């Protein structure tokens, strides 16, 4: 398991909710998956909103973002 913690240095203020990922208080939940394309399509078919499709971030690692039906950001990562 991996837990990623982020601390904003000198955060600005922004009204929420927002679609921006880098504002103070922004949060998302991330999952590693075995098949990012199948998982992405399954989530979209069940009410997820596409933000960016799966792409290769670095060789052997793919990633994408979606929003769940409540507007929460979901990150998917597939490790080679």
Residue frames as a rotation matrix with the C-alpha (Angstrom) as fourth column:
UNK 1
0.577 0.817 0.000 0.00
0.817 -0.577 0.000 0.00
0.000 0.000 -1.000 0.00
UNK 2
-0.638 -0.732 0.238 1.06
0.728 -0.675 -0.124 3.59
0.251 0.094 0.963 -0.53
UNK 3
0.538 0.716 -0.445 -0.23
0.799 -0.602 -0.003 6.76
-0.270 -0.354 -0.895 1.09
UNK 4
-0.394 -0.630 0.670 0.69
0.794 -0.600 -0.097 10.02
0.463 0.493 0.736 -0.59
UNK 5
0.380 0.452 -0.807 0.48
0.797 -0.602 0.039 13.19
-0.469 -0.658 -0.589 1.50
UNK 6
-0.127 -0.352 0.927 0.68
0.774 -0.620 -0.130 16.66
0.621 0.701 0.351 -0.02
UNK 7
0.108 0.108 -0.988 1.40
0.773 -0.634 0.015 19.91
-0.625 -0.765 -0.152 1.79
UNK 8
0.571 0.133 0.810 0.70
0.679 -0.631 -0.375 23.18
0.461 0.765 -0.450 0.03
UNK 9
-0.332 -0.732 -0.595 3.43
0.875 -0.475 0.097 25.78
-0.353 -0.488 0.798 0.56
UNK 10
-0.834 0.060 -0.549 2.15
-0.081 -0.997 0.014 29.38
-0.546 0.056 0.836 0.54
UNK 11
-0.504 0.692 0.517 -1.36
0.855 0.483 0.187 28.39
-0.120 0.536 -0.835 -0.56
UNK 12
-0.922 0.350 0.166 -3.62
-0.279 -0.897 0.343 30.93
0.269 0.270 0.925 -2.15
UNK 13
-0.528 0.814 0.242 -7.33
-0.074 0.240 -0.968 31.01
-0.846 -0.529 -0.066 -1.57
UNK 14
-0.887 0.336 -0.316 -10.02
-0.323 0.038 0.946 29.91
0.330 0.941 0.075 -3.94
UNK 15
-0.070 0.937 0.343 -13.73
-0.956 0.035 -0.290 29.38
-0.284 -0.348 0.893 -3.75
UNK 16
-0.968 -0.177 0.177 -14.75
-0.135 0.965 0.226 25.74
-0.211 0.195 -0.958 -3.79
UNK 17
0.441 -0.448 0.778 -15.83
0.374 0.880 0.294 23.60
-0.816 0.161 0.555 -5.52
UNK 18
0.293 -0.436 -0.851 -13.41
-0.806 -0.592 0.026 23.92
-0.515 0.678 -0.524 -8.39
UNK 19
0.999 0.029 0.043 -12.25
0.002 0.814 -0.581 21.78
-0.052 0.580 0.813 -11.25
UNK 20
0.374 -0.927 0.031 -8.63
-0.647 -0.284 -0.707 22.84
0.664 0.244 -0.706 -10.73
UNK 21
0.659 -0.173 -0.732 -6.29
0.401 0.904 0.147 20.27
0.637 -0.390 0.665 -9.17
UNK 22
-0.270 -0.941 -0.206 -3.77
0.751 -0.072 -0.656 22.65
0.602 -0.332 0.726 -7.61
UNK 23
0.039 0.333 0.942 -5.86
-0.348 -0.880 0.325 24.86
0.937 -0.340 0.081 -5.34
UNK 24
-0.826 -0.324 0.462 -5.60
-0.514 0.095 -0.852 24.86
0.232 -0.941 -0.245 -1.55
UNK 25
-0.287 0.719 0.633 -7.78
-0.668 0.323 -0.670 22.13
-0.687 -0.615 0.388 -0.18
UNK 26
0.267 0.350 -0.898 -7.97
-0.913 0.390 -0.120 20.19
0.308 0.852 0.424 -3.43
UNK 27
-0.340 -0.374 0.863 -7.99
-0.651 0.755 0.071 16.47
-0.678 -0.538 -0.500 -2.89
UNK 28
0.265 0.420 -0.868 -8.38
-0.863 0.505 -0.020 13.24
0.429 0.755 0.496 -4.76
UNK 29
0.374 -0.162 0.913 -8.18
-0.488 0.803 0.342 9.55
-0.789 -0.574 0.221 -4.13
UNK 30
0.008 -0.476 -0.879 -5.90
-0.988 0.134 -0.081 7.36
0.156 0.869 -0.469 -6.20
UNK 31
0.644 0.215 0.734 -5.94
-0.352 0.935 0.035 3.67
-0.679 -0.281 0.678 -7.00
UNK 32
-0.595 -0.724 -0.349 -3.47
-0.731 0.307 0.609 1.36
-0.334 0.617 -0.712 -8.67
UNK 33
0.534 0.825 0.185 -5.23
-0.572 0.514 -0.639 -0.96
-0.622 0.235 0.747 -11.11
UNK 34
-0.146 -0.565 0.812 -4.26
0.240 0.776 0.583 -3.93
-0.960 0.280 0.022 -13.26
UNK 35
-0.431 0.102 0.897 -6.01
0.902 0.042 0.429 -2.71
0.006 0.994 -0.110 -16.44
UNK 36
-0.713 0.080 -0.697 -6.38
0.200 -0.929 -0.312 1.07
-0.672 -0.362 0.646 -16.56
UNK 37
-0.886 0.387 -0.255 -8.34
-0.402 -0.370 0.837 1.13
0.230 0.845 0.484 -19.84
UNK 38
-0.404 0.760 -0.509 -10.97
0.450 0.649 0.613 -1.38
0.797 0.018 -0.604 -18.64
UNK 39
-0.373 0.229 -0.899 -11.27
0.901 -0.143 -0.410 0.33
-0.223 -0.963 -0.153 -15.25
UNK 40
-0.891 -0.006 -0.454 -11.58
-0.064 -0.988 0.139 3.79
-0.449 0.153 0.880 -16.86
UNK 41
-0.734 0.638 -0.232 -14.34
-0.314 -0.016 0.949 2.63
0.602 0.770 0.212 -19.22
UNK 42
-0.334 0.605 -0.723 -16.16
0.762 0.624 0.170 0.81
0.554 -0.494 -0.670 -16.39
UNK 43
-0.534 0.092 -0.841 -16.17
0.664 -0.570 -0.484 3.95
-0.524 -0.816 0.244 -14.23
UNK 44
-0.911 0.216 -0.351 -17.35
-0.369 -0.807 0.460 6.16
-0.184 0.549 0.815 -17.12
UNK 45
-0.602 0.708 -0.369 -20.12
0.018 0.474 0.880 3.67
0.798 0.523 -0.299 -17.94
UNK 46
-0.046 0.561 -0.827 -21.24
0.908 0.368 0.200 3.91
0.416 -0.742 -0.526 -14.30
UNK 47
0.811 0.581 -0.074 -21.46
0.570 -0.753 0.329 7.69
0.135 -0.308 -0.942 -14.00
UNK 48
0.073 -0.857 -0.510 -17.84
0.655 -0.345 0.672 8.83
-0.752 -0.383 0.536 -13.91
UNK 49
0.956 0.193 -0.222 -16.95
-0.003 -0.748 -0.664 12.01
-0.294 0.635 -0.714 -15.79
UNK 50
0.450 -0.820 0.353 -13.92
0.879 0.338 -0.336 11.91
0.157 0.462 0.873 -18.09
UNK 51
0.773 -0.324 -0.545 -11.19
-0.067 -0.896 0.438 14.42
-0.631 -0.303 -0.715 -17.21
UNK 52
0.079 -0.691 -0.718 -8.29
-0.992 -0.123 0.009 12.94
-0.095 0.712 -0.696 -19.15
UNK 53
0.877 0.284 -0.388 -7.96
-0.368 0.916 -0.160 9.52
0.310 0.283 0.908 -20.75
UNK 54
0.725 -0.648 0.233 -5.27
0.207 0.527 0.824 7.05
-0.657 -0.549 0.516 -19.75
UNK 55
0.799 -0.582 -0.148 -1.84
-0.396 -0.326 -0.858 8.04
0.452 0.745 -0.491 -21.05
UNK 56
0.472 -0.746 -0.470 1.68
0.789 0.596 -0.153 6.77
0.393 -0.298 0.870 -20.54
UNK 57
0.991 -0.119 -0.057 3.24
-0.065 -0.817 0.572 9.04
-0.115 -0.564 -0.818 -17.90
UNK 58
-0.015 -0.998 -0.063 6.67
-0.942 -0.007 0.335 7.43
-0.335 0.065 -0.940 -18.01
UNK 59
-0.283 -0.099 -0.954 7.70
-0.649 0.752 0.115 4.14
0.706 0.652 -0.277 -19.63
UNK 60
-0.670 0.052 -0.740 5.74
0.317 0.922 -0.222 1.37
0.671 -0.383 -0.635 -17.93
UNK 61
-0.681 0.461 -0.570 3.37
0.552 -0.188 -0.812 3.65
-0.482 -0.867 -0.126 -15.99
UNK 62
-0.546 0.605 0.579 -0.04
0.431 -0.390 0.814 4.87
0.719 0.694 -0.048 -17.18
UNK 63
-0.745 0.321 -0.585 -2.35
0.504 -0.303 -0.809 7.32
-0.437 -0.897 0.064 -15.45
UNK 64
-0.504 0.638 0.582 -5.63
0.356 -0.461 0.813 9.19
0.787 0.617 0.006 -15.80
UNK 65
-0.948 0.295 -0.120 -8.16
-0.017 -0.423 -0.906 11.25
-0.319 -0.857 0.405 -13.86
UNK 66
-0.406 0.905 0.128 -11.93
0.467 0.085 0.880 11.09
0.785 0.417 -0.457 -13.63
UNK 67
-0.729 0.323 0.604 -14.60
-0.668 -0.529 -0.523 12.59
0.150 -0.785 0.601 -11.40
UNK 68
-0.854 0.515 -0.075 -17.06
0.516 0.821 -0.243 10.36
-0.064 -0.246 -0.967 -9.59
UNK 69
-0.117 0.898 0.423 -20.80
0.749 -0.200 0.632 11.22
0.652 0.391 -0.650 -9.70
UNK 70
0.670 0.343 -0.658 -20.32
0.723 -0.502 0.474 13.44
-0.168 -0.794 -0.585 -6.61
UNK 71
0.906 -0.321 0.277 -17.51
-0.137 -0.840 -0.524 15.44
0.401 0.437 -0.805 -8.25
UNK 72
0.630 -0.728 0.271 -14.62
-0.301 0.093 0.949 13.86
-0.716 -0.680 -0.160 -6.33
UNK 73
0.349 -0.614 -0.709 -11.40
-0.911 -0.045 -0.409 13.47
0.219 0.788 -0.575 -8.31
UNK 74
0.775 -0.122 0.621 -10.25
-0.096 0.947 0.305 9.89
-0.625 -0.296 0.722 -8.87
UNK 75
0.117 -0.821 -0.559 -6.76
-0.989 -0.147 0.009 9.04
-0.090 0.552 -0.829 -10.08
UNK 76
0.942 0.085 0.326 -6.01
-0.058 0.994 -0.090 5.68
-0.331 0.066 0.941 -11.68
UNK 77
0.119 -0.954 -0.276 -2.46
-0.978 -0.161 0.134 4.39
-0.172 0.254 -0.952 -12.11
UNK 78
0.998 0.053 0.042 -1.32
-0.043 0.975 -0.218 1.22
-0.053 0.216 0.975 -13.83
UNK 79
0.228 -0.971 0.078 2.23
-0.773 -0.131 0.620 0.13
-0.592 -0.202 -0.780 -13.09
UNK 80
0.132 -0.258 -0.957 4.00
-0.900 0.373 -0.225 -1.88
0.415 0.891 -0.183 -15.82
